[in-house]
Amino acid sequence: MGVRRPPWTNSGGWRVYRLASMARPERDHEDAARLYDTFGPPLFRYALMILGRHDAAEDVIQQVFTAVLDRGTAAIATPGTYLRTAVRNACYSRLRGSRLRSAATSPGEILETVPEAPEPISAEDRLALDAGIRALPPEQREVIHLHVFEGLTFKEVALATGEAPNTVASRYRYALEKLRASFLGLP
């Protein structure tokens, strides 16, 4: 079984990952493929929510999985936690290094990777919600993603981000206030 290309990556970035992985034994390829299949799509959504850019999120995911493949997968005790932390660190490093603070995505791009809501919303409302999310600071987008889309409690979000639970709850509250105001067209 070789390493499979996830459906959410572009072909250029995947080729670089595939070439980098050629030096590893086949067992590592299989382990990496399993990790990618299991954790790749949610980690991509997480990176996209923090960075607000599709291309930057792909780059971060490629960077993290290439590093995992280079080090080997055997030493990772809790892959989900390890990979989420690695993606978070890579995202914030990228934000600090390249000043990607503004979320330069196409309308609807952030929410295009999120599963449909239990109750369908109109395309217009979905675009308005996406615009509101894109306008949030990365730290607030991150809390929204972890709490709403991954279903983590505030305590779990605090552990994942290294922040105090009260800070996480405040970021969530501020994000909801900003989303409510943008959705209703308030200043």
N, C-alpha and C positions, 0 to 999 in steps of 0.2 A: 504494500500500500504506500503510494507516494504522497507527498504533501499536496493537498488540494487547494485551489485558489478560492477563497471565500467570495461569495457573490457580491459583496459590498465593497470590494477593493477595485481600484483601477488596474489595468493590465501592466502599466509601466512600473508602478511601485511593487507589484507582486513579483515581477521578474527579478528585481534587485533582491528581494527577500529569498526567492527560490535559488538564485545564484549563491547567495551567502550561505544558504543551508546545505549546499552540495558537499561541503567539507565534513559534515557530521555523519555519523553512522546511521543506517536505515532506522534503527530503533528510535533514535532521537527525532528523525523525520516523522515517524508515526506518533510519537509523544507530542511533538509540536503541532501536528495536524489535529490531534484530539483536543489539545488546548485551544487552538484556533477555532475549531468547530464549536466548542463549548462556550468559550469566553470571548471570542472575537467580536461578534455582533453587539453584545451589550457593552463591551469596552469601547467599541467604536462610537456608539451612541453617547457614552459618557464623555469621551474625548471631544466629540462634536458639540455637546452641550457646554463644555468648559471653554473650548476655543472658538466656537461659533463659525468655524470654517471647515468645509468638507476636506479640502486638500491637506490642511494642517492636521486634522484628526487622523487621516490616513497615514501621514508621515509618522505621527507619534505611535500609532499601533504597529507600524512596520518596525520602527526603532525598538520598541519594547520586545516584540516577538523575536526579532533578530538577536537582541541581547540575551534573551532566554535561551535561544538555540545555541548561541556561542558558549554559554555557561553550562548548558545541559539542564534537563528538567528533573533529574533525580533528586536534587537537593531541595526542591520546592515542596514544603510540607502542606501548605494551604494555598493552592494555585489561584483561587479566586481573589483572596485577600492580597496576595503578593502582586498579582497582575494589576489589580485596581490601584494599588499604591504606586506601582511603577508607572502606570498610565497617568495618574494624577501628578506625580512628580515631573514627568516629562512634559505634561501640558503646562504646568506653571513655570517650568524652566523656559519653555518656548515663549510663553507670554512675557516673561521678564526679558528674554534675550531679543525678541523681535518686535516688541511693542504691538502685538496683535490685539490690544485691548478692545478695539472696535470690532464688533461682530460683523464681518463682511461676508454675509451669506446671501444667497438668492432668497427671495420670498418663499416661505414654505419649506426651506431646506432643513432646518433644525428638526421640525416635526415630521418630515417625510420618513425618517427611520424609526419613528415611534409607532407601536401598534395602535390600531384604531381604538377609540374609546368605546366603552360598552354601549353608550348612547351616541349614535352618529351626530356629528356637528357639521354645519354647512361649510363649504369651501371658504366662504368669506370669513366666517368666524375662525376657522383654522388658520387662515393667513393672518388675521388680527392677533390671535394668540401667539403665533410664531414671531410676529414682529415685536410683540411685547416681551417675549422671552429673549430675543436677540438684543433688546435694549438693556437687559439686566446686566449688572457686573458679573464676571465669571464666577465669583464665589457664590453668588445667589443662584445662578444657573445650576451650579454644581449641587447645591442643597436641594433645589427643585428636582433635579434628575434623580438623585439618590433616594429622596423621600417619596416622590410621586411615582416615578417610572420604575425604580428598583424595589420599592416597598420597604425601605429600611426605616427603622424607628429613629427618632432624633438621637438617641443614645448610640445606635449603630452608626449613624452618619457622623457623629462626633468622633467615634473611634476610627472611622475610615479616613476622616480629614485631619485628625489631630487637634480639633478645635474643642472648646468647652461646649457641653450640651446647650447652655443658655445662648451662646453665640450662634450655634446652628439654628435654634428656634427663632432667634431674632432675625437672622438672614432669611429664613423661610417666611416669616411674618412680613418683613420689608418687601420681599419679592412678590408676595401675594398682593400687598397694597399697591405696588407699582403695576402689576399685571391688571388688577381691577381698574385702576385709573386709566391705563392705556386702552383697555378693552372698552371702557365706557366713554373714551375720548376726553377724559378730564386732564387738566394740566399737571 
